[in-house]
Amino acid sequence: MAARKDEEKWTATPSAVSLPSDSFLPHAGPQAPPATRRRTVMTLLQMALFYTLAVAVMGAHLSLFQYLDGTPVRSTRLTQSIENAMASFMALVAELLLVSGVSIAYTQLLWRFFRQKTLSAFVIDKLVSLPDSPWDLARPRVIISAIGPWLAALVCVLMPLAGMFPPGCLTVEFRNSIVPVTLSAVPTLNISYWGPGNYRGFVDHALFDLNADLDFINVQPKLTTLARTVLAQGEPVAPPTPCSGPCTYDMQFDGPSFECKQVNATKYTLFKPCTDVVFKAKSQSVRDGLLIRNNSVRLSWHTERNDEEACRNSTLRTMDCSVKLATYNVKMTNEENGTRIFNTKVTGEREFWDDENPIPLRFYDYFYDRESGNLMDEAVNQTQLHKVYANTQAYAIREAAVQALVGDVRRFSDGGGDTRTALLWPNMTYVVGSPYIGMTDRFNPQVSLTPETVQKYLQDIVISTLSLNPKNKPLWTNGPDIPALEGGATYIFDSKLQFFLPYGVCLLVAALVYIHGIWAMWKNGQPAGKSLLQFATAVSTSKTLQDTCSSRTEGDAFENLKEIKLRYGVGRSFDSAGSTIYVTGFGTVDEVDCTK
């Protein structure tokens, strides 16, 4: 009689009796029916599809960032706001796809857990909706009773949070020399161009002063001042930039270049050793009527302290420099902070001034008629004038550089002991304190001079000559347009760890949950779901649940149901013919047997 009462706890309801063995209820049958196999395959395909699509979206996200990396914002059709929206959207889609797959795996784990442990109805209720109810993750009863499903649900909640980091990996920063542009009418240096062919154009373009007979008088004061400025600051005087902002462009023009070599110091020194003179420069060129001959400038110096108290001829040096015509290839960079950088390469050096080809100082015959003495509208022998004019212009630039060097420096000492100070007394020269020459240490001034530093000094003066060409009405401009690179806002993908780490961790954790979910589905015998039919059939056969729900009001029933201990397993019931049948579902410990 007692056995009969136990059996009556499970009632053969129509829903339980009519369901075949491959019902919505997870069960551990020895062989799965065809319908169950189809649902298993579909579940596996869904999980694989979600995972594959998530990886594909992450790959698209990475491809977008790599495509934009180093690209100026204005060179693309993607504004910063659109890029942010696309990145956030792809991260959201990727995480939602992973969460969808993990949710399926979580359901398999959950129903496997129901088979293994008796839980209160309250905990079961919370576990079913846990991935969608992150606030329930903080309930101690849920954590203590079901730590495994709780961890899987935590993954579902944290994945969208991890997806917040990758979109921020692509930043917009200012970069120099990134946007290609074309510059027109860029001011340059053209020492062979002397205007439209008339007298006025010749005078306007000359870097030297002329008298009424068009005789060379001297270098223009603005050029000598420019040379002294370059010598003092140790770098070129920056010409006006043709760009609206930071940019980089290449220029090519002809100009003079020094060729220097050290000679026998004792034989060719410009001053007597063991005196107070520590530096001397002298131009060796001479004026022969209306010609300049002898292409040479000489410099002598002591590399260390040298006076009557400590005289060592081994510290004496002498250098001889001649000037040649060369082609300057200059890459000019104007940075955002105002810094100007000049990368100069001098090529094609060639002789233009030697004993057979002195520098001419008179241009009268090119513009005046000797018979009438009148000024002609156009110059004659213009081909020859181009060559002569270029040589004289190159000489003028060289002469400005030499005039700033010529003179001597004497060294005096004042004071005694620790207060002893060296005084440098320049005579005509402007080399004292120049970065090209040295002598910056007031207590122990030394000349630091090499052929390379002297050559760079003249190169910097040639580049600085561009600053004498007015930007508004330039004397010389480049004929063809010049390609340049301007600075601008640029997409930068530098924080790669911030991109790969969240996505990588999400994929790894999702794969682990997938593996456990597939294992649970195999142990369950068929895939589980969260449909209404599944839960209705899973609880409809329990006599205890039916009595609790039908004997009280809705509120009282809910309170009583919360504390009922339930387990998912196999219970006995009877069909319409009175035969014993076995059904799976939730029930109390007395109603069901454990299914492993």
Buried (B, 14 or more C-beta within 10 A) or exposed (E): EEEEEEBEBBBBBEBBBEBEBBBBBBBBEEEBBEEBEEBBEEBBEBBEEBBEBBBEBBEBBBEBBEEBBEBBBEEEEBEEEEBBEBBBEBBBBBBBBBBBBBBBBBBBBBBBBBBBBBBBBBBBBBBBEBBEEBEBBEBEEBEEBBEBBBBBBBBBBBBBEBBEBBBBBBEBEEBBBBBEBEBEEBBBBBBBBBBEEBBEBBBEBBBBBBEEEBBBEBBBEEBBEBBBBBBBBBBBBBBEBBBEEBBBBEBBBBBBBBBBEBBEBEEEBBBEBBBBBBBBBBBBBEEEEBEBBBBBBBBBBBBBBBBEEEBEEEBBBBBBBBBBBBBBBBBBBBBEEEEBEBEBEBEEBEEBBEEEBBBBBBBBEBBBEEEEEEEEEEBEEEEEBBEBBBBBBBBBBBBBBBBBBBBBBBBEBEEEEEEEEBEBEBEEBBBBBBBBBBBEEEEEBBBEBEBEBBBBBBBBBBBBBBBBBEEEEBBBBBEEEBEBBBBBBBBBBEBEEBBBBBBEEBBEBBBBBBEBBBBBBBBBBBBBBBEEEBBEBBBBBBBBBBEBBEEBEEEEBBEBBEEBEBBBBBBBBBEEEEEEBEBBBBBBEEBBEEBE
